[in-house]
């Protein structure tokens, strides 16, 4: 189920800015640790971003 959605473009340095409305809803603030995972089969890959309390 999609609750919120946004589109961004990867910049020249390979960075992906997170839209303000998405960051606010996810509770992301400066210094927040996030985990990125690749999910899905070979051609249908998705990136999953999760807020974390620590690196463990």
CHARMM internal coordinates of N, CA and C (Angstrom, degrees):
IC EDIT
DIST 1 N 1 CA 1.4604
DIST 1 CA 1 C 1.5222
ANGL 1 N 1 CA 1 C 108.64
DIST 1 C 2 N 1.2995
ANGL 1 CA 1 C 2 N 117.80
DIHE 1 N 1 CA 1 C 2 N 127.60
DIST 2 N 2 CA 1.4589
ANGL 1 C 2 N 2 CA 122.80
DIHE 1 CA 1 C 2 N 2 CA 178.19
DIST 2 CA 2 C 1.5174
ANGL 2 N 2 CA 2 C 109.34
DIHE 1 C 2 N 2 CA 2 C -93.83
DIST 2 C 3 N 1.3318
ANGL 2 CA 2 C 3 N 116.02
DIHE 2 N 2 CA 2 C 3 N 122.16
DIST 3 N 3 CA 1.4538
ANGL 2 C 3 N 3 CA 120.57
DIHE 2 CA 2 C 3 N 3 CA 178.06
DIST 3 CA 3 C 1.5204
ANGL 3 N 3 CA 3 C 111.76
DIHE 2 C 3 N 3 CA 3 C -94.68
DIST 3 C 4 N 1.3235
ANGL 3 CA 3 C 4 N 116.11
DIHE 3 N 3 CA 3 C 4 N -33.98
DIST 4 N 4 CA 1.4471
ANGL 3 C 4 N 4 CA 121.48
DIHE 3 CA 3 C 4 N 4 CA -178.17
DIST 4 CA 4 C 1.5198
ANGL 4 N 4 CA 4 C 107.63
DIHE 3 C 4 N 4 CA 4 C -151.19
DIST 4 C 5 N 1.3128
ANGL 4 CA 4 C 5 N 116.36
DIHE 4 N 4 CA 4 C 5 N 151.87
DIST 5 N 5 CA 1.4520
ANGL 4 C 5 N 5 CA 119.98
DIHE 4 CA 4 C 5 N 5 CA -175.60
DIST 5 CA 5 C 1.5233
ANGL 5 N 5 CA 5 C 109.79
DIHE 4 C 5 N 5 CA 5 C -147.80
DIST 5 C 6 N 1.3142
ANGL 5 CA 5 C 6 N 116.39
DIHE 5 N 5 CA 5 C 6 N 146.27
DIST 6 N 6 CA 1.4514
ANGL 5 C 6 N 6 CA 121.38
DIHE 5 CA 5 C 6 N 6 CA 177.89
DIST 6 CA 6 C 1.5169
ANGL 6 N 6 CA 6 C 109.72
DIHE 5 C 6 N 6 CA 6 C -151.33
DIST 6 C 7 N 1.3148
ANGL 6 CA 6 C 7 N 116.87
DIHE 6 N 6 CA 6 C 7 N 162.27
DIST 7 N 7 CA 1.4551
ANGL 6 C 7 N 7 CA 122.17
DIHE 6 CA 6 C 7 N 7 CA 179.48
DIST 7 CA 7 C 1.5150
ANGL 7 N 7 CA 7 C 109.03
DIHE 6 C 7 N 7 CA 7 C -126.55
DIST 7 C 8 N 1.3318
ANGL 7 CA 7 C 8 N 116.23
DIHE 7 N 7 CA 7 C 8 N 136.90
DIST 8 N 8 CA 1.4607
ANGL 7 C 8 N 8 CA 121.86
DIHE 7 CA 7 C 8 N 8 CA 176.51
DIST 8 CA 8 C 1.5219
ANGL 8 N 8 CA 8 C 108.35
DIHE 7 C 8 N 8 CA 8 C -140.22
DIST 8 C 9 N 1.3067
ANGL 8 CA 8 C 9 N 115.56
DIHE 8 N 8 CA 8 C 9 N 165.52
DIST 9 N 9 CA 1.4567
ANGL 8 C 9 N 9 CA 121.07
DIHE 8 CA 8 C 9 N 9 CA 178.25
DIST 9 CA 9 C 1.5269
ANGL 9 N 9 CA 9 C 108.20
DIHE 8 C 9 N 9 CA 9 C -113.86
DIST 9 C 10 N 1.3330
ANGL 9 CA 9 C 10 N 116.59
DIHE 9 N 9 CA 9 C 10 N 137.13
DIST 10 N 10 CA 1.4606
ANGL 9 C 10 N 10 CA 121.54
DIHE 9 CA 9 C 10 N 10 CA 176.12
DIST 10 CA 10 C 1.5305
ANGL 10 N 10 CA 10 C 107.44
DIHE 9 C 10 N 10 CA 10 C -67.13
DIST 10 C 11 N 1.3574
ANGL 10 CA 10 C 11 N 116.90
DIHE 10 N 10 CA 10 C 11 N 131.54
DIST 11 N 11 CA 1.4637
ANGL 10 C 11 N 11 CA 118.92
DIHE 10 CA 10 C 11 N 11 CA -177.70
DIST 11 CA 11 C 1.5306
ANGL 11 N 11 CA 11 C 111.90
DIHE 10 C 11 N 11 CA 11 C -84.21
DIST 11 C 12 N 1.3114
ANGL 11 CA 11 C 12 N 117.11
DIHE 11 N 11 CA 11 C 12 N -179.21
DIST 12 N 12 CA 1.4674
ANGL 11 C 12 N 12 CA 122.92
DIHE 11 CA 11 C 12 N 12 CA -176.39
DIST 12 CA 12 C 1.5241
ANGL 12 N 12 CA 12 C 112.88
DIHE 11 C 12 N 12 CA 12 C -61.65
DIST 12 C 13 N 1.3353
ANGL 12 CA 12 C 13 N 117.83
DIHE 12 N 12 CA 12 C 13 N -25.73
DIST 13 N 13 CA 1.4659
ANGL 12 C 13 N 13 CA 122.26
DIHE 12 CA 12 C 13 N 13 CA 179.99
DIST 13 CA 13 C 1.5294
ANGL 13 N 13 CA 13 C 111.77
DIHE 12 C 13 N 13 CA 13 C -90.91
DIST 13 C 14 N 1.3380
ANGL 13 CA 13 C 14 N 117.07
DIHE 13 N 13 CA 13 C 14 N 2.57
DIST 14 N 14 CA 1.4619
ANGL 13 C 14 N 14 CA 121.40
DIHE 13 CA 13 C 14 N 14 CA -179.79
DIST 14 CA 14 C 1.5167
ANGL 14 N 14 CA 14 C 113.36
DIHE 13 C 14 N 14 CA 14 C 83.51
DIST 14 C 15 N 1.3189
ANGL 14 CA 14 C 15 N 117.49
DIHE 14 N 14 CA 14 C 15 N 11.57
DIST 15 N 15 CA 1.4657
ANGL 14 C 15 N 15 CA 121.65
DIHE 14 CA 14 C 15 N 15 CA -179.61
DIST 15 CA 15 C 1.5191
ANGL 15 N 15 CA 15 C 110.77
DIHE 14 C 15 N 15 CA 15 C -87.70
DIST 15 C 16 N 1.3283
ANGL 15 CA 15 C 16 N 114.71
DIHE 15 N 15 CA 15 C 16 N 148.54
DIST 16 N 16 CA 1.4620
ANGL 15 C 16 N 16 CA 121.44
DIHE 15 CA 15 C 16 N 16 CA 179.62
DIST 16 CA 16 C 1.5263
ANGL 16 N 16 CA 16 C 107.95
DIHE 15 C 16 N 16 CA 16 C -120.29
DIST 16 C 17 N 1.3264
ANGL 16 CA 16 C 17 N 118.80
DIHE 16 N 16 CA 16 C 17 N 108.22
DIST 17 N 17 CA 1.4656
ANGL 16 C 17 N 17 CA 119.46
DIHE 16 CA 16 C 17 N 17 CA 178.09
DIST 17 CA 17 C 1.5364
ANGL 17 N 17 CA 17 C 110.03
DIHE 16 C 17 N 17 CA 17 C -72.09
DIST 17 C 18 N 1.3094
ANGL 17 CA 17 C 18 N 116.48
DIHE 17 N 17 CA 17 C 18 N 138.10
DIST 18 N 18 CA 1.4681
ANGL 17 C 18 N 18 CA 120.67
DIHE 17 CA 17 C 18 N 18 CA 178.31
DIST 18 CA 18 C 1.5281
ANGL 18 N 18 CA 18 C 107.45
DIHE 17 C 18 N 18 CA 18 C -93.14
DIST 18 C 19 N 1.3337
ANGL 18 CA 18 C 19 N 118.28
DIHE 18 N 18 CA 18 C 19 N 124.27
DIST 19 N 19 CA 1.4710
ANGL 18 C 19 N 19 CA 120.40
DIHE 18 CA 18 C 19 N 19 CA 179.69
DIST 19 CA 19 C 1.5293
ANGL 19 N 19 CA 19 C 111.13
DIHE 18 C 19 N 19 CA 19 C -55.18
DIST 19 C 20 N 1.3318
ANGL 19 CA 19 C 20 N 115.38
DIHE 19 N 19 CA 19 C 20 N 144.59
DIST 20 N 20 CA 1.4732
ANGL 19 C 20 N 20 CA 120.67
DIHE 19 CA 19 C 20 N 20 CA -176.21
DIST 20 CA 20 C 1.5163
ANGL 20 N 20 CA 20 C 112.97
DIHE 19 C 20 N 20 CA 20 C -56.43
DIST 20 C 21 N 1.3353
ANGL 20 CA 20 C 21 N 117.56
DIHE 20 N 20 CA 20 C 21 N -41.11
DIST 21 N 21 CA 1.4676
ANGL 20 C 21 N 21 CA 119.15
DIHE 20 CA 20 C 21 N 21 CA -178.10
DIST 21 CA 21 C 1.5333
ANGL 21 N 21 CA 21 C 111.24
DIHE 20 C 21 N 21 CA 21 C -66.06
DIST 21 C 22 N 1.3282
ANGL 21 CA 21 C 22 N 117.32
DIHE 21 N 21 CA 21 C 22 N -35.42
DIST 22 N 22 CA 1.4651
ANGL 21 C 22 N 22 CA 121.26
DIHE 21 CA 21 C 22 N 22 CA 178.60
DIST 22 CA 22 C 1.5236
ANGL 22 N 22 CA 22 C 109.69
DIHE 21 C 22 N 22 CA 22 C -70.23
DIST 22 C 23 N 1.3433
ANGL 22 CA 22 C 23 N 116.75
DIHE 22 N 22 CA 22 C 23 N -46.46
DIST 23 N 23 CA 1.4681
ANGL 22 C 23 N 23 CA 121.23
DIHE 22 CA 22 C 23 N 23 CA 179.64
DIST 23 CA 23 C 1.5225
ANGL 23 N 23 CA 23 C 110.85
DIHE 22 C 23 N 23 CA 23 C -60.55
DIST 23 C 24 N 1.3184
ANGL 23 CA 23 C 24 N 117.14
DIHE 23 N 23 CA 23 C 24 N -43.01
DIST 24 N 24 CA 1.4715
ANGL 23 C 24 N 24 CA 121.20
DIHE 23 CA 23 C 24 N 24 CA 179.88
DIST 24 CA 24 C 1.5314
ANGL 24 N 24 CA 24 C 110.64
DIHE 23 C 24 N 24 CA 24 C -62.95
DIST 24 C 25 N 1.3110
ANGL 24 CA 24 C 25 N 117.42
DIHE 24 N 24 CA 24 C 25 N -47.00
DIST 25 N 25 CA 1.4612
ANGL 24 C 25 N 25 CA 121.69
DIHE 24 CA 24 C 25 N 25 CA -178.83
DIST 25 CA 25 C 1.5248
ANGL 25 N 25 CA 25 C 111.60
DIHE 24 C 25 N 25 CA 25 C -64.68
DIST 25 C 26 N 1.3456
ANGL 25 CA 25 C 26 N 117.30
DIHE 25 N 25 CA 25 C 26 N -33.86
DIST 26 N 26 CA 1.4644
ANGL 25 C 26 N 26 CA 121.51
DIHE 25 CA 25 C 26 N 26 CA -179.84
DIST 26 CA 26 C 1.5283
ANGL 26 N 26 CA 26 C 112.06
DIHE 25 C 26 N 26 CA 26 C -83.95
DIST 26 C 27 N 1.3215
ANGL 26 CA 26 C 27 N 117.47
DIHE 26 N 26 CA 26 C 27 N -6.71
DIST 27 N 27 CA 1.4598
ANGL 26 C 27 N 27 CA 120.76
DIHE 26 CA 26 C 27 N 27 CA -179.52
DIST 27 CA 27 C 1.5234
ANGL 27 N 27 CA 27 C 113.15
DIHE 26 C 27 N 27 CA 27 C 75.04
DIST 27 C 28 N 1.3360
ANGL 27 CA 27 C 28 N 117.04
DIHE 27 N 27 CA 27 C 28 N 28.34
DIST 28 N 28 CA 1.4644
ANGL 27 C 28 N 28 CA 121.10
DIHE 27 CA 27 C 28 N 28 CA -179.58
DIST 28 CA 28 C 1.5220
ANGL 28 N 28 CA 28 C 109.91
DIHE 27 C 28 N 28 CA 28 C -87.14
DIST 28 C 29 N 1.3291
ANGL 28 CA 28 C 29 N 115.17
DIHE 28 N 28 CA 28 C 29 N 125.92
DIST 29 N 29 CA 1.4586
ANGL 28 C 29 N 29 CA 122.53
DIHE 28 CA 28 C 29 N 29 CA 178.00
DIST 29 CA 29 C 1.5145
ANGL 29 N 29 CA 29 C 107.64
DIHE 28 C 29 N 29 CA 29 C -128.79
DIST 29 C 30 N 1.3385
ANGL 29 CA 29 C 30 N 118.79
DIHE 29 N 29 CA 29 C 30 N 165.20
DIST 30 N 30 CA 1.4598
ANGL 29 C 30 N 30 CA 119.77
DIHE 29 CA 29 C 30 N 30 CA 177.35
DIST 30 CA 30 C 1.5295
ANGL 30 N 30 CA 30 C 110.98
DIHE 29 C 30 N 30 CA 30 C -52.72
DIST 30 C 31 N 1.3155
ANGL 30 CA 30 C 31 N 116.32
DIHE 30 N 30 CA 30 C 31 N 131.52
DIST 31 N 31 CA 1.4622
ANGL 30 C 31 N 31 CA 121.56
DIHE 30 CA 30 C 31 N 31 CA -179.66
DIST 31 CA 31 C 1.5185
ANGL 31 N 31 CA 31 C 114.38
DIHE 30 C 31 N 31 CA 31 C 91.96
DIST 31 C 32 N 1.3319
ANGL 31 CA 31 C 32 N 118.15
DIHE 31 N 31 CA 31 C 32 N -8.07
DIST 32 N 32 CA 1.4632
ANGL 31 C 32 N 32 CA 121.12
DIHE 31 CA 31 C 32 N 32 CA 178.70
DIST 32 CA 32 C 1.5250
ANGL 32 N 32 CA 32 C 109.50
DIHE 31 C 32 N 32 CA 32 C -66.02
DIST 32 C 33 N 1.3164
ANGL 32 CA 32 C 33 N 116.30
DIHE 32 N 32 CA 32 C 33 N 137.22
DIST 33 N 33 CA 1.4594
ANGL 32 C 33 N 33 CA 121.73
DIHE 32 CA 32 C 33 N 33 CA 176.68
DIST 33 CA 33 C 1.5224
ANGL 33 N 33 CA 33 C 108.06
DIHE 32 C 33 N 33 CA 33 C -87.74
DIST 33 C 34 N 1.3287
ANGL 33 CA 33 C 34 N 116.47
DIHE 33 N 33 CA 33 C 34 N 132.11
DIST 34 N 34 CA 1.4555
ANGL 33 C 34 N 34 CA 121.19
DIHE 33 CA 33 C 34 N 34 CA 176.33
DIST 34 CA 34 C 1.5259
ANGL 34 N 34 CA 34 C 109.56
DIHE 33 C 34 N 34 CA 34 C -124.04
DIST 34 C 35 N 1.3182
ANGL 34 CA 34 C 35 N 115.67
DIHE 34 N 34 CA 34 C 35 N 148.64
DIST 35 N 35 CA 1.4584
ANGL 34 C 35 N 35 CA 122.69
DIHE 34 CA 34 C 35 N 35 CA 176.79
DIST 35 CA 35 C 1.5204
ANGL 35 N 35 CA 35 C 107.53
DIHE 34 C 35 N 35 CA 35 C -110.54
DIST 35 C 36 N 1.3246
ANGL 35 CA 35 C 36 N 116.70
DIHE 35 N 35 CA 35 C 36 N 134.02
DIST 36 N 36 CA 1.4578
ANGL 35 C 36 N 36 CA 122.00
DIHE 35 CA 35 C 36 N 36 CA 177.06
DIST 36 CA 36 C 1.5155
ANGL 36 N 36 CA 36 C 108.52
DIHE 35 C 36 N 36 CA 36 C -112.59
DIST 36 C 37 N 1.3247
ANGL 36 CA 36 C 37 N 116.62
DIHE 36 N 36 CA 36 C 37 N 134.22
DIST 37 N 37 CA 1.4623
ANGL 36 C 37 N 37 CA 122.39
DIHE 36 CA 36 C 37 N 37 CA 177.58
DIST 37 CA 37 C 1.5188
ANGL 37 N 37 CA 37 C 108.75
DIHE 36 C 37 N 37 CA 37 C -131.26
DIST 37 C 38 N 1.3318
ANGL 37 CA 37 C 38 N 115.47
DIHE 37 N 37 CA 37 C 38 N 145.21
DIST 38 N 38 CA 1.4625
ANGL 37 C 38 N 38 CA 121.11
DIHE 37 CA 37 C 38 N 38 CA 171.66
DIST 38 CA 38 C 1.5283
ANGL 38 N 38 CA 38 C 105.87
DIHE 37 C 38 N 38 CA 38 C -97.91
DIST 38 C 39 N 1.3277
ANGL 38 CA 38 C 39 N 117.09
DIHE 38 N 38 CA 38 C 39 N 127.79
DIST 39 N 39 CA 1.4612
ANGL 38 C 39 N 39 CA 121.75
DIHE 38 CA 38 C 39 N 39 CA 179.09
DIST 39 CA 39 C 1.5203
ANGL 39 N 39 CA 39 C 109.09
DIHE 38 C 39 N 39 CA 39 C -126.03
DIST 39 C 40 N 1.3145
ANGL 39 CA 39 C 40 N 116.22
DIHE 39 N 39 CA 39 C 40 N 160.52
DIST 40 N 40 CA 1.4566
ANGL 39 C 40 N 40 CA 120.99
DIHE 39 CA 39 C 40 N 40 CA 175.17
DIST 40 CA 40 C 1.5108
ANGL 40 N 40 CA 40 C 113.18
DIHE 39 C 40 N 40 CA 40 C 103.11
DIST 40 C 41 N 1.3040
ANGL 40 CA 40 C 41 N 114.26
DIHE 40 N 40 CA 40 C 41 N 169.77
DIST 41 N 41 CA 1.4625
ANGL 40 C 41 N 41 CA 122.40
DIHE 40 CA 40 C 41 N 41 CA -179.67
DIST 41 CA 41 C 1.5218
ANGL 41 N 41 CA 41 C 110.57
DIHE 40 C 41 N 41 CA 41 C -77.69
DIST 41 C 42 N 1.3141
ANGL 41 CA 41 C 42 N 116.08
DIHE 41 N 41 CA 41 C 42 N 176.00
DIST 42 N 42 CA 1.4622
ANGL 41 C 42 N 42 CA 123.53
DIHE 41 CA 41 C 42 N 42 CA -171.56
DIST 42 CA 42 C 1.5307
ANGL 42 N 42 CA 42 C 115.72
DIHE 41 C 42 N 42 CA 42 C -43.38
DIST 42 C 43 N 1.3026
ANGL 42 CA 42 C 43 N 119.09
DIHE 42 N 42 CA 42 C 43 N -55.65
DIST 43 N 43 CA 1.4672
ANGL 42 C 43 N 43 CA 120.71
DIHE 42 CA 42 C 43 N 43 CA -176.93
DIST 43 CA 43 C 1.5221
ANGL 43 N 43 CA 43 C 112.82
DIHE 42 C 43 N 43 CA 43 C -90.99
DIST 43 C 44 N 1.3197
ANGL 43 CA 43 C 44 N 118.04
DIHE 43 N 43 CA 43 C 44 N -25.88
DIST 44 N 44 CA 1.4613
ANGL 43 C 44 N 44 CA 121.68
DIHE 43 CA 43 C 44 N 44 CA -177.14
DIST 44 CA 44 C 1.5275
ANGL 44 N 44 CA 44 C 110.43
DIHE 43 C 44 N 44 CA 44 C -100.16
DIST 44 C 45 N 1.3373
ANGL 44 CA 44 C 45 N 116.57
DIHE 44 N 44 CA 44 C 45 N 64.98
DIST 45 N 45 CA 1.4591
ANGL 44 C 45 N 45 CA 120.34
DIHE 44 CA 44 C 45 N 45 CA -178.82
DIST 45 CA 45 C 1.5251
ANGL 45 N 45 CA 45 C 110.49
DIHE 44 C 45 N 45 CA 45 C -88.34
DIST 45 C 46 N 1.3268
ANGL 45 CA 45 C 46 N 115.67
DIHE 45 N 45 CA 45 C 46 N 145.12
DIST 46 N 46 CA 1.4493
ANGL 45 C 46 N 46 CA 123.14
DIHE 45 CA 45 C 46 N 46 CA 177.18
DIST 46 CA 46 C 1.5206
ANGL 46 N 46 CA 46 C 108.51
DIHE 45 C 46 N 46 CA 46 C -128.54
DIST 46 C 47 N 1.3185
ANGL 46 CA 46 C 47 N 116.76
DIHE 46 N 46 CA 46 C 47 N 153.55
DIST 47 N 47 CA 1.4541
ANGL 46 C 47 N 47 CA 121.82
DIHE 46 CA 46 C 47 N 47 CA 174.07
DIST 47 CA 47 C 1.5220
ANGL 47 N 47 CA 47 C 107.24
DIHE 46 C 47 N 47 CA 47 C -106.58
DIST 47 C 48 N 1.3115
ANGL 47 CA 47 C 48 N 116.10
DIHE 47 N 47 CA 47 C 48 N 126.33
DIST 48 N 48 CA 1.4630
ANGL 47 C 48 N 48 CA 122.87
DIHE 47 CA 47 C 48 N 48 CA 178.85
DIST 48 CA 48 C 1.5202
ANGL 48 N 48 CA 48 C 107.99
DIHE 47 C 48 N 48 CA 48 C -108.73
DIST 48 C 49 N 1.3084
ANGL 48 CA 48 C 49 N 117.62
DIHE 48 N 48 CA 48 C 49 N 125.11
DIST 49 N 49 CA 1.4588
ANGL 48 C 49 N 49 CA 123.25
DIHE 48 CA 48 C 49 N 49 CA 179.15
DIST 49 CA 49 C 1.5201
ANGL 49 N 49 CA 49 C 108.28
DIHE 48 C 49 N 49 CA 49 C -110.78
DIST 49 C 50 N 1.3344
ANGL 49 CA 49 C 50 N 116.94
DIHE 49 N 49 CA 49 C 50 N 129.28
DIST 50 N 50 CA 1.4661
ANGL 49 C 50 N 50 CA 121.88
DIHE 49 CA 49 C 50 N 50 CA 179.61
DIST 50 CA 50 C 1.5159
ANGL 50 N 50 CA 50 C 110.07
DIHE 49 C 50 N 50 CA 50 C -129.61
DIST 50 C 51 N 1.3034
ANGL 50 CA 50 C 51 N 117.11
DIHE 50 N 50 CA 50 C 51 N 136.96
DIST 51 N 51 CA 1.4632
ANGL 50 C 51 N 51 CA 122.07
DIHE 50 CA 50 C 51 N 51 CA 175.22
DIST 51 CA 51 C 1.5168
ANGL 51 N 51 CA 51 C 108.33
DIHE 50 C 51 N 51 CA 51 C -75.32
DIST 51 C 52 N 1.3292
ANGL 51 CA 51 C 52 N 117.97
DIHE 51 N 51 CA 51 C 52 N 137.24
DIST 52 N 52 CA 1.4531
ANGL 51 C 52 N 52 CA 122.71
DIHE 51 CA 51 C 52 N 52 CA -179.18
DIST 52 CA 52 C 1.5134
ANGL 52 N 52 CA 52 C 110.65
DIHE 51 C 52 N 52 CA 52 C -125.61
DIST 52 C 53 N 1.3388
ANGL 52 CA 52 C 53 N 115.95
DIHE 52 N 52 CA 52 C 53 N 155.90
DIST 53 N 53 CA 1.4581
ANGL 52 C 53 N 53 CA 121.56
DIHE 52 CA 52 C 53 N 53 CA 176.20
DIST 53 CA 53 C 1.5201
ANGL 53 N 53 CA 53 C 111.06
DIHE 52 C 53 N 53 CA 53 C -89.31
DIST 53 C 54 N 1.3508
ANGL 53 CA 53 C 54 N 117.00
DIHE 53 N 53 CA 53 C 54 N -27.41
DIST 54 N 54 CA 1.4601
ANGL 53 C 54 N 54 CA 121.09
DIHE 53 CA 53 C 54 N 54 CA 179.10
DIST 54 CA 54 C 1.5255
ANGL 54 N 54 CA 54 C 108.40
DIHE 53 C 54 N 54 CA 54 C -153.40
DIST 54 C 55 N 1.3289
ANGL 54 CA 54 C 55 N 116.14
DIHE 54 N 54 CA 54 C 55 N 177.75
DIST 55 N 55 CA 1.4592
ANGL 54 C 55 N 55 CA 121.09
DIHE 54 CA 54 C 55 N 55 CA 179.72
DIST 55 CA 55 C 1.5164
ANGL 55 N 55 CA 55 C 111.67
DIHE 54 C 55 N 55 CA 55 C -80.05
DIST 55 C 56 N 1.2728
ANGL 55 CA 55 C 56 N 119.98
DIHE 55 N 55 CA 55 C 56 N -7.02
DIST 56 N 56 CA 1.4801
ANGL 55 C 56 N 56 CA 122.43
DIHE 55 CA 55 C 56 N 56 CA -178.00
DIST 56 CA 56 C 1.4912
ANGL 56 N 56 CA 56 C 111.08
DIHE 55 C 56 N 56 CA 56 C -85.78
END
COOR INIT
IC SEED 1 N 1 CA 1 C
IC BUILD
